């Protein structure tokens, strides 16, 4: 049986880019045969989050977001990373087998340095902990975006180093995982409020559950120009259409595009397009928004769901941890 694994870091409130690029694909993937493991990477967030109350809030927010949007804890194992301490033990064993040069080549680390961010040991060690996250559950497939492919390849390298040192022929200690690229075509068209790719780093996101006046205010920030409605325009050059394409069916989207392209009397202005986008977002997430409120109203039940997932995840990780300990002589 194939084991799928992925995680999401609680470093901020989740936005539409997170939804279309990770959350929705994760939930849909649970319909495929196999075992599905999804964790909230709270240990990883310590590289940037320094407020303990904020971290607890963000962890809970990730949990309720996934559950409200349809993740079924009966079909997927869902838990907090920090509830499985065996992962950090595996990370230490992997780190002892991995060269500094491998970690120095990590794109994420080099990007942070280039951006002038003062690095810490956790940021440098990040790929090792990520490798442990993957290897601890004997994951076969890790769905990722292009920016995470290198981390899975580094995981393969670390597993290889350990297996070559301590594994027996035909009996590797760690299972080699493979990455599977998510559909980047859709995700790449989720622009932020400034026209760049929607990202927590840029602060240009639209929170998944934003509504009412705050949602309208956010949508009104989408860049436009001063051309009047009657002037013909290319809809493919307008940021607002990239967002509308995520929510409208092909017929309605095509109708809006045709009117904008033709221009003339009765052509919709930017205000009309933004109003339609607000309505589409409100409608799309209405049921999930109500479900989110129910989950937040019963924090004890949410904790029970995460604890149950952690129990199952930890049982799997303990087997892998013990296998590694025995292989290298610590058992």
Secondary structure, 3 states (H helix, E strand, C coil): CCEEEEEECCCCCCEHHHHHHHHHHHHHHCCCCCEEEEEECHHHHCCCCCCHHHHHHHHHHHHHHHHHCCCCCCCCEEEEHHHCCHHHHHHHHHHCCCCHHHHHCCHHHHHHHHCCCCCCHHHHHHHHHHHHHHHCCCCCEEEECHHHHHHHHHHHHHHHHHHHHHCECCECCCCCCEEEECCHHHHCCCECCCCCECCCCCCCCCECCCCHHHHHHHHCCCCCCCCCCCCCCCHHHCHHHHHHCCCCCHHHHHHHHHHHHHCCCCCCCHHHHHHHHHHHHHHHCHHHHHHHHHHHCCHHHHHHHHHHHHHHHHHHHHHHHHHHHHHCCCC
